Amino acid sequence: MRWLYFLPLAGLVAYAAYLGWLRGQLPSETEIINRYAAAYLAMAPEGAQPTDCAATSHPDEAIRMIVTCAHPSGLVTTYHVGPRGEALPAPQGPSA
């Protein structure tokens, strides 16, 4: 009957393992595009729509995709997204 004392601890360890597994899942491309479209809508001028955003893949493995949102007024917002869905700074070209 002593093993019953460890049952709550075993449940806590199993729950922590489940949360870790969920946290380790990579977001899908759709989730990434929706996340950055929401960020764009929060800062874009009036008239912005989620359909203003589109994504393309990037040949560099350090950049998963580039999400570009083009407002009808001509404002273009570009997000560089890392392998796990994190925002990256725009890559800098060669400097003179």
Secondary structure, DSSP 4 states (H G I P E B T S, - for coil): -GGGGGHHHHHHHHHHHHHHHHHTSPPPHHHHHHHHHHHHHHHSPTT--GGGEEEEE-SSTT--EEEEEE-TTS-EEEEEE-TTS-EEPPPP----
